[in-house]
């Protein structure tokens, strides 16, 4: 059975959507009735579907065996709407991102990736509709990881660093620790590389002097360096890094082997688990960040109730 894949362009204007509609009709697509009030139009060609939403999202789903045809269509649509991500300006693209900084459970996972410009389109297609903002089963991330891993032979390189809860609890400034670990990741990613041929994008967590000095040095050697908030929305290299970090975090949560929820302080399941654990044990396991305000509040409330 052939699996459906998907790809999207977002924030398109209605008049541009109309041009794409005409383009598809001229290329043999057949218009269908809308299935939702949020759709402006819907089309089909064989087993592929294209929908333009009122939100400005252009969505295409297609079976695996139609990938080459989709690539041709994607290139054609890009000529009208532009690419999803900022196009490569250097021969090598390096992206760095982390997850787990705001979660009360688990390590902070840092990921760094590097890949040649020639891989840009292939990786874009692999990760485009990967949802990094919501919780998924580990199998979801394993499937994506397997797809990305196939690109290692073509030049995709990635490195992982972890900052444990114990290390987080013992430091006054976690951003300094992030600076140090990102510097280490960068050293590994640029080893043997002509740095003047690299674009480096870091998702901005509050980069401090330790890393800034290192980045300035790389700039002086010809690298393009960008520290950008919400960078994965516009830079493919940090989106890939975000996905790798997310996968490693899910592996860690799975290996802990307890019904912890997402580990986020807004997750009721996580708070319920923390309260139950402290009520029964009065000591925290290694994977809980004891310095978090949420943990202090649970300790204070339950210790007062026990008096």
Secondary structure, 3 states (H helix, E strand, C coil): CCCEEEEEECCCCHHHHHHHHHHHHHCCCEEECCCCCCEEEEEEECCEEEEEECCCCEEEEEEHHHHHHHHHHHHHHHHHHCCCCCCCCCCEEEEEEEECCCECECCEEEEEEEEEHHHHHHHHHHHCCCCCCCCCCHHHHHHHHHHHHCCHHHCCEEEEEEECHHHHHHCCCHHHHHHHHHHHHHHHHHCCCCHHHEEEEEECCCCCHHHHHHHHHHHHCCCEEEEECCHHHCCHHHHHHHHHHHHHHHHHHHHHCCCCCCCECCCHHHHHHHHHHHHHHCCCCCCECCCCHHHHHHHHHHHHHCC
